[in-house]
Amino acid sequence: MQQPEMIFSVSELNEYVAALLSADPNLRSVRVRGEISGFKRHSSGHLYFSLKDANAVVQCVMFRQYAQRMSFRPEDGQQVTVSGAASIYTRDGKFQVYVQEMENTGKGDLYARFMKMKEDLEREGLFDESHKKPVPYLPGCVGVVTSGTGAALQDILQIIGRRFPTMNLLLCPVRVQGDGAAQEIAGAIYEMNRLQAADVLIVGRGGGSIEDLWAFNEPEVARAIYDSRIPVISAVGHETDFTIADFTADMRAPTPSAAAELAVPELDKIRLLLGRDRERLDGILEKDLSRRRDKLSLLFRSPGFMQAEMRLSEERTRLETAAERMLRGMSEKSVSERHRLERMRDRLEALSVQSVLDRGFTMIRGQDGRPVKSIEELESGDAVEIRFRDGTADAEITTIRRND
C-alpha cells in the first residue's frame, strides 16, 4: 500500500536536515583542515570565512565567545585545523561548520604562490618607487577598468558624480575573476594607453576571497600597470586585501570608493579655494595700489618734486610769453607786408596800359598785333590799329616824319 505523500515547508525541510546532521556523532564533533579564504571579522566579533582545499570549499562561522580564545589572528591564505560541529543554517539552508577552536598550521598554497610571485616581480623592479608616476590633481578624464556590472563601478560613479559632476569618465569593462580575467584586465590597460583618452586609470574590483582577487595577482596585469604611461590607481577588494597590482600601481586605494576620491577633487572645494585665492589676490593688489598711491603722494609733496613743478611752471610761463610775442610779431609783420603789397599793387596799376590810356595817351599796333614803338617799324601804306581809352580805330599810314 502506497504511503501518503509528505509535503514539507522550506523551514520544515531545513530543520529536518539540521536534526539529521545534529544526530550524527561524527558531525557533532568534527575536525577539518583547510586554507582560510574570504576571511571577515564582523563588528559583533563573529568571524566568517571559508575553508578550502584543491577540490572543495566549506563555509565556516566562529562566534565571538570562541574567537576571543584564539592566540593568533586569522587571515586569508593560512592553513588551519578547526574543531566544531557541521550543520546547516536553517534560515538560508546553508551548510557550514560552527567552529569552536582553530589551530594555525601554516600558510596555504595560494599564499605561498602569492609570496613567490611577489618576490620574483620585486626582483624585476616592478615595485620600484622611482618608476611610479604622480597622479594628476585635476584630470580631464578618468579611465576605469573593472566589471561593467559590479558594485565597484557603481561606487566609483556615485563618488565621482558627487565630488565632480562634470568629470569625464571612460569605462573599459572586463571580467575581474575567473579564467581569462587577467588577460582582459591587462589588455584593457594597454588599450587605454593606446587611446590616450584618460589622464588617470582606476583598476580594480570589489572585495572577495583570495581566489576571487587572484586575477590582480597575475604577472601580465602587473606588467601592464608597470608599462602604463597613464598613472594607475589600484583599487582591489577591501582595506585588508593586498594584491600584486597594489604594489605595482602608482597609488593604492583601500577600496574602489576611496580610489574615486583619490582620482578627482571636490568641485565645490576647488571653487571655494579659487574664490579665496581671488579674494586674497584682490587684497594683495589693493594693498599694493594703496602703497604705491601713498608713495606717489609723498613724492608729490617732496621738496624736489615741488621745485621741479615750480620750474616746469616757470618754463611753461616763459614758453607762453614767447608764443604770444611770436604771434604778435607775426601779426605786425603780416600787417606791414599787407601794406607793402598794397603799395606795389597801386604802383603796378599806375603803370598799367589802361592807366596810361586813361591819361589821354594812345597805343598803335601793327598788322602783327604787336605795339609799334618806333617809326622805323612803319612804312607808308601800312594798316595799323589805334587803341584809345575807350576803344580802337583802324588807320593807314600816309606820311612818316622823323624827329630832328
C-alpha positions in Angstrom: 0.0 0.0 0.0 1.4 3.4 -1.1 2.2 5.8 1.8 0.6 9.2 1.7 2.9 11.9 0.2 4.6 14.1 2.8 4.9 17.8 1.9 7.5 19.9 3.7 7.6 23.6 4.0 11.0 25.1 3.3 11.6 25.7 7.0 10.5 22.2 7.9 12.9 20.7 5.4 15.9 22.7 6.6 15.0 21.9 10.2 14.7 18.2 9.4 18.1 18.1 7.7 19.6 20.1 10.6 18.2 17.5 13.0 19.7 14.6 11.0 23.1 16.3 10.9 22.9 17.0 14.6 22.1 13.4 15.3 25.2 12.2 13.6 28.0 11.9 16.2 30.7 12.3 13.5 29.3 15.7 12.6 28.6 16.9 16.2 32.4 17.0 16.8 34.4 17.3 13.6 37.9 18.4 12.8 38.6 20.0 9.3 41.9 21.1 7.8 42.0 23.7 5.0 43.1 27.1 3.8 41.3 30.2 5.0 39.7 32.2 2.3 37.3 35.3 2.3 38.0 36.0 6.0 35.8 38.7 7.5 35.6 39.9 11.1 32.1 41.3 11.9 31.6 44.3 14.2 29.9 41.9 16.6 33.1 39.9 17.0 31.9 36.9 15.0 34.3 35.5 12.3 33.1 34.4 8.9 35.3 32.6 6.4 35.7 29.6 4.1 37.9 26.6 4.3 39.1 25.2 1.0 41.4 22.6 -0.5 42.2 21.8 -4.1 38.7 20.4 -4.8 36.1 21.9 -2.5 35.0 24.7 -0.2 33.0 24.8 3.0 31.6 27.8 4.8 32.5 28.4 8.5 31.4 30.7 11.3 33.1 31.2 14.6 31.1 33.1 17.2 32.7 35.8 19.4 33.0 33.8 22.6 35.1 31.2 20.8 37.0 33.8 18.7 38.2 35.6 21.9 40.1 32.5 23.0 42.4 32.3 19.9 46.1 33.1 20.3 46.7 34.2 16.7 45.0 36.5 14.1 43.4 34.5 11.2 43.9 35.8 7.7 43.4 34.6 4.1 45.9 32.1 2.9 46.6 30.5 6.3 46.4 26.7 6.7 44.4 25.9 9.8 42.6 23.0 11.5 39.3 23.8 13.0 37.1 21.9 15.5 33.4 22.2 15.8 30.0 20.9 14.6 28.8 20.6 11.0 25.2 21.6 10.4 23.1 23.9 8.3 21.9 27.4 8.9 18.2 26.8 8.7 17.2 30.2 7.6 19.4 30.1 4.4 19.7 26.3 4.1 23.5 26.8 4.0 25.7 24.0 5.1 28.5 25.3 7.3 30.9 24.4 10.2 30.3 26.1 13.5 33.9 26.4 14.7 34.8 26.4 18.4 38.6 26.0 18.1 41.2 26.9 15.5 44.8 25.9 15.2 47.3 27.6 12.9 49.2 25.0 10.8 51.0 27.4 8.4 50.5 29.2 5.2 48.3 27.8 2.4 49.3 27.0 -1.2 47.8 30.2 -2.7 49.5 32.4 -0.1 52.8 30.7 -0.9 52.3 31.3 -4.6 51.5 34.9 -3.9 54.7 35.4 -1.9 56.8 33.7 -4.5 55.3 35.8 -7.3 55.7 39.0 -5.3 59.4 38.2 -4.7 60.0 37.5 -8.4 58.4 40.7 -9.6 60.1 42.7 -6.9 63.4 41.5 -8.2 62.4 42.6 -11.7 61.9 46.1 -10.4 58.2 46.3 -10.9 57.6 47.8 -7.5 60.4 50.4 -7.6 59.2 53.8 -6.2 61.4 55.7 -8.7 59.1 54.3 -11.5 55.9 55.5 -10.0 54.1 58.4 -11.7 52.3 61.2 -9.8 48.5 61.2 -10.0 47.2 64.5 -11.5 45.3 66.7 -9.1 42.6 67.6 -11.7 42.4 65.1 -14.5 40.4 65.9 -17.7 39.2 62.3 -17.9 39.2 59.3 -15.5 39.5 55.8 -17.1 38.0 52.9 -15.2 39.0 49.2 -15.8 36.6 47.0 -13.9 33.5 44.9 -14.3 30.7 46.7 -16.1 28.1 45.2 -13.8 29.8 45.1 -10.5 29.2 47.1 -7.4 32.7 48.6 -7.6 31.7 50.5 -10.8 28.5 51.9 -9.1 30.6 53.0 -6.1 33.0 54.8 -8.4 30.3 56.5 -10.4 28.5 57.6 -7.3 31.6 59.1 -5.6 32.8 60.9 -8.7 29.3 62.1 -9.5 29.1 63.6 -6.1 32.6 65.1 -6.0 32.9 66.4 -9.5 29.6 66.0 -11.5 31.1 67.2 -14.8 34.1 64.9 -14.8 34.6 62.9 -18.0 34.6 59.1 -17.5 35.8 56.3 -19.8 34.9 52.7 -18.9 36.6 49.7 -20.3 34.5 46.8 -18.9 36.4 43.5 -18.2 36.0 40.3 -16.3 37.6 40.6 -12.9 37.7 36.9 -11.8 37.9 33.5 -13.4 39.7 32.2 -16.5 40.9 34.9 -18.9 40.2 37.7 -16.4 43.9 38.7 -16.1 44.3 38.8 -19.9 41.3 41.1 -20.2 42.4 43.5 -17.5 45.9 43.7 -19.0 44.5 44.2 -22.5 42.2 47.0 -21.2 45.2 48.8 -19.6 47.2 48.6 -22.9 44.1 49.8 -24.9 43.6 52.8 -22.6 47.2 53.8 -23.1 46.9 53.4 -26.9 43.9 55.7 -26.9 45.5 58.2 -24.5 42.0 59.4 -23.7 42.3 59.3 -19.9 44.7 61.2 -17.5 44.4 58.6 -14.7 43.2 54.9 -14.6 41.3 53.2 -11.8 41.9 49.5 -12.0 40.1 47.2 -9.6 37.0 45.4 -8.2 35.1 44.9 -5.1 36.0 42.5 -2.2 36.2 38.8 -2.3 38.2 35.8 -1.4 41.9 35.4 -2.3 40.7 33.2 -5.3 38.2 36.0 -6.4 41.0 38.6 -6.4 43.6 36.3 -8.0 43.4 37.9 -11.4 45.1 41.0 -9.9 48.0 38.9 -8.8 48.9 37.6 -12.3 52.2 38.9 -13.8 50.5 40.1 -17.0 48.4 42.6 -15.0 51.4 43.7 -13.0 53.5 44.3 -16.2 50.6 46.2 -17.9 50.4 48.5 -14.9 54.2 48.9 -14.9 54.2 49.7 -18.7 51.3 52.2 -18.4 52.1 55.8 -19.4 48.9 56.8 -17.6 49.1 56.9 -13.8 47.3 53.9 -12.3 45.3 53.8 -9.0 44.8 50.2 -7.8 41.5 49.6 -6.1 41.2 45.9 -5.3 38.9 44.5 -2.6 38.7 45.9 0.9 41.3 47.7 3.0 42.8 44.5 4.3 43.2 42.9 0.8 46.5 43.3 -0.9 47.3 42.1 -4.4 50.4 42.3 -6.7 48.5 45.1 -8.6 48.6 47.2 -5.4 52.4 47.0 -5.2 52.9 47.8 -8.9 50.4 50.7 -9.2 51.4 54.3 -8.9 48.9 54.7 -6.0 46.9 52.1 -3.9 43.4 52.8 -2.7 41.9 50.6 0.0 38.6 50.4 -1.8 37.1 51.4 -5.2 35.2 54.3 -3.5 38.5 55.5 -2.0 40.1 55.3 -5.5 37.4 57.6 -6.8 38.1 60.1 -4.0 41.8 60.0 -4.8 41.3 60.4 -8.5 39.2 63.5 -8.5 39.0 66.5 -6.2 35.8 68.1 -4.9 34.5 70.7 -7.4 32.9 72.7 -4.6 36.2 72.8 -2.7 38.0 73.9 -5.8 35.5 76.7 -6.3 35.9 77.7 -2.7 39.7 77.7 -2.9 39.6 79.7 -6.1 37.2 82.2 -4.5 39.6 82.6 -1.5 42.6 82.9 -3.8 40.8 85.6 -5.8 39.9 87.5 -2.6 43.5 87.1 -1.4 44.9 88.4 -4.7 42.4 91.3 -4.8 43.6 92.2 -1.3 47.2 92.0 -2.3 46.6 94.2 -5.4 44.6 96.7 -3.4 47.3 96.8 -0.7 50.0 97.3 -3.4 48.0 100.0 -5.2 47.4 101.8 -1.9 51.1 101.6 -1.1 52.0 103.0 -4.5 49.4 105.8 -4.1 51.0 106.7 -0.7 54.4 106.7 -2.3 53.3 108.9 -5.1 51.6 111.3 -2.7 54.8 111.6 -0.6 56.7 112.1 -3.9 54.4 114.9 -4.9 54.8 116.6 -1.6 58.6 116.2 -1.6 60.8 119.4 -1.9 62.5 118.1 -5.0 59.2 117.5 -6.7 57.8 120.9 -5.6 60.9 122.6 -7.1 60.6 120.6 -10.3 56.9 121.6 -10.5 57.8 125.3 -9.9 60.5 125.0 -12.6 58.0 123.5 -15.0 55.5 126.2 -14.2 58.1 128.9 -14.9 59.2 127.3 -18.2 55.5 126.9 -19.2 55.0 130.7 -18.5 58.2 131.5 -20.4 57.0 129.5 -23.4 53.5 131.0 -23.3 55.1 134.5 -23.2 57.4 133.7 -26.1 54.5 132.2 -28.1 52.4 135.4 -27.5 55.4 137.6 -28.6 56.0 135.5 -31.7 52.3 135.6 -32.6 52.2 139.4 -32.0 55.4 139.8 -34.1 53.9 137.7 -36.8 50.7 139.8 -36.8 52.7 143.0 -37.1 54.8 141.6 -39.8 51.7 140.5 -41.6 50.2 144.0 -41.5 53.4 145.5 -42.7 53.6 143.1 -45.6 50.0 143.7 -46.5 50.6 147.5 -46.7 53.7 146.9 -48.8 51.8 144.6 -51.2 49.1 147.2 -51.5 51.6 149.9 -52.4 53.1 147.7 -55.0 49.7 146.9 -56.4 49.0 150.7 -56.7 52.3 151.2 -58.5 51.6 148.3 -60.8 48.2 149.6 -61.5 49.6 153.1 -62.2 52.0 151.6 -64.8 49.4 149.5 -66.5 48.4 150.2 -70.1 44.9 151.0 -69.1 46.1 153.7 -66.7 48.3 155.3 -69.4 45.3 155.3 -71.9 43.1 156.8 -69.2 45.6 159.7 -69.0 45.0 160.5 -72.8 47.7 158.5 -74.4 47.0 156.0 -77.3 48.8 152.8 -78.4 49.4 151.8 -82.0 49.6 148.1 -83.0 50.9 146.9 -86.3 49.4 144.2 -88.6 51.1 141.6 -86.5 49.3 142.8 -83.4 52.4 144.0 -81.6 52.7 147.5 -80.3 54.7 149.9 -82.6 57.5 151.5 -80.6 59.3 153.4 -83.4 58.5 155.0 -86.8 61.3 152.7 -88.1 58.7 149.9 -87.8 56.3 151.6 -90.2 56.0 152.3 -93.8 53.7 154.4 -95.9 50.5 152.5 -96.6 50.7 150.2 -93.5 47.4 149.4 -91.8 47.5 150.0 -88.1 45.2 149.8 -85.1 45.0 152.7 -82.8 43.9 151.8 -79.2 42.2 154.6 -77.1 41.0 154.6 -73.5 37.5 153.6 -74.6 38.1 151.7 -77.9 40.1 151.2 -81.0 40.3 152.7 -84.5 41.8 151.4 -87.8 44.1 153.7 -89.8 46.5 153.8 -92.7 49.9 155.4 -92.6 50.2 158.1 -95.3 53.1 160.2 -94.1 56.1 159.4 -91.9 58.0 162.3 -90.3 61.1 161.7 -88.2 62.2 164.0 -85.3 65.2 166.2 -85.9 
